[in-house]
Structures are given as C-alpha cells and as structure tokens.
C-alpha cells in the first residue's frame, strides 16, 4: 500500500495484467508534482572515517546508512525513493543485500534493478547502490 503522503507524488505501478514483481519492489513508480529530485552516484560501502567493514551483510547496511544521510541532507525520507539500482560482484550473496534494502525501505515499494558485474572500482567493494528520490 503506498504511503498516503505520497499519493500525489510517487505511486507504485504494478499492472494486474503482468506477473507480480519477483521480490519487494514495484515494476514502476509514477512520479507527479515533484519539485525536488535526488540522484545519487553509486553509493559504496565506506563508513565514516573511511572504514570498509568485512562481509557483504555489513557493507550493504553501510551503503543504506550512507543513502540515509544523503536523503536527510536533501530533506527527504526513504519513502521518497522511487528507483534503486544495485550493482553486485558476481558470486556475492543476494539475500543480505535485498534484506538491507527491504529493511531500509520499510515496506515502501520502489522500482528496483539488480545488476551483476565482474568487479567494481575497488576489490573490497562487492556492491554499490544508486537511487533516485522525488518529493514535493
């Protein structure tokens, strides 16, 4: 169920004439009447102080923590996220990355794409995530 606050700004689109999404995301999100947009670069798993934790589980949580800080700076919330693109190195576990996304979004549905890649900019980064958020 979409957040009532966003009914006029961001609305998940999931036509009943096609198969349901494979996980907790929307096939598409319709944005109307938005006056503010936030587009991130690929957000990497580097915590404050330059620390990169061990393991994809902890790293996914750091990425979403970094995204939370960007949203807060833009006076936005997780419910303003309309699109998520996740880049993950081939062979990394999917479940902890999806769990971190789902926990952060707290039931809010955004469009979501998962892309596997052979490597990222640094060998100690198994994932990075880019988001788009829209708000009135």
PyMOL commands that set and color helices and strands:
alter all, ss='L'
color gray80, all
select helices_A, chain A and resi 4-6+48-50+56-73+78-80+95-105
alter helices_A, ss='H'
color red, helices_A
select strands_A, chain A and resi 10-13+28-31+36-39+43-44+81-89+111-117+127-135
alter strands_A, ss='S'
color yellow, strands_A
deselect
rebuild
show_as cartoon
